[in-house]
């Protein structure tokens, strides 16, 4: 239980942010799964579009502080390597 009005407000804000951040992380994970399914099926066109969606989502998320920029870069690099291996 918060001891002051401002502590109560901060708690409420943190809960709202947590829900929002979870939805964004979920979108990123879903885009990764879409990419992995396309790579497993050796479908280069779908994999390229899934990779582009993933890059947009993770860049936005890292810009807002959900992922560290090096984490985002590492994930993009590993996925791009798998995309290039399809060729």
C-alpha angles and dihedrals in degrees: 000000000000116000097212141029093252092050089052090051092049090050091051091048093049091052091051091048091048092055091047093047092048091054091051092048088049091053090051092050091047091053089051091053091049089052093048092051090051092049092048089052090047090234103151098183094053091043091053093051091045090050091051090051090048093050092051093049097046094044090053092046094048090047089057093047101255092119129025110250092241091052090052091048092049093050092048091048094051093048092047090052090054090047091053090049089063092069 
